Amino acid sequence: MFQGLTQGHTFVAFDDDNRGYERKWYEGEWTCSQCGAKITKLPFQPTGDRPVYCQDCHRQRRESFRRNFR
């Protein structure tokens, strides 16, 4: 799945079958749990019981996770 066109506070994403759907952005003030960067928008509403990561740290964690299972 990949991110599509940004439309205000929603963005269009596409699944593996190229079906588009809208997903809401949540605005607020959060801090990246890994690097401490300021985060102002997330594609989900954080609940406070799990860490949140900036886009760069999330990408690094995802790539590291994939490498460990190959």
C-alpha positions in Angstrom: 0.0 0.0 0.0 1.3 3.5 -0.7 0.2 7.0 0.1 -1.7 8.9 -2.7 -2.8 12.5 -3.2 -3.1 14.7 -0.1 -6.6 16.3 0.1 -6.8 18.7 3.1 -7.0 16.6 6.2 -7.5 13.4 4.4 -5.4 11.5 2.0 -6.2 8.8 -0.6 -4.3 5.6 -0.2 -4.4 2.6 -2.5 -4.5 -1.1 -1.5 -2.9 -3.9 -3.4 -5.9 -4.0 -5.8 -5.5 -0.3 -6.5 -8.8 0.5 -4.7 -8.6 4.0 -3.3 -9.9 5.0 0.1 -9.7 8.1 2.2 -7.9 8.1 5.5 -8.1 11.0 8.0 -5.1 12.9 9.4 -5.1 13.8 13.0 -3.5 17.1 14.0 -1.9 17.7 17.4 1.4 17.9 19.2 3.3 14.7 19.8 7.0 13.9 20.2 8.7 11.0 18.4 9.5 8.2 20.8 12.8 7.5 19.2 14.5 10.8 18.1 12.4 13.4 20.0 11.2 15.2 16.8 8.0 17.3 16.9 5.1 15.6 15.2 2.0 17.7 14.2 0.0 15.3 12.0 -0.5 11.5 12.2 -2.7 9.2 10.1 -4.2 7.7 13.3 -5.4 8.9 16.6 -2.8 7.9 19.2 -4.2 6.5 22.4 -1.1 7.2 24.6 -0.4 3.5 25.4 1.9 3.0 22.5 4.9 4.9 21.2 4.6 7.2 18.1 7.3 7.8 15.6 8.1 10.5 13.1 8.1 9.6 9.4 11.8 9.0 9.3 12.1 6.8 12.4 9.0 4.9 11.4 10.5 4.2 8.0 13.8 3.0 9.6 12.0 0.8 12.1 9.9 -0.8 9.3 13.0 -1.4 7.1 14.9 -2.9 10.0 11.9 -5.2 10.9 11.7 -6.4 7.3 15.4 -7.2 7.1 15.2 -9.3 10.3 12.6 -11.6 8.7 14.2 -12.3 5.4 
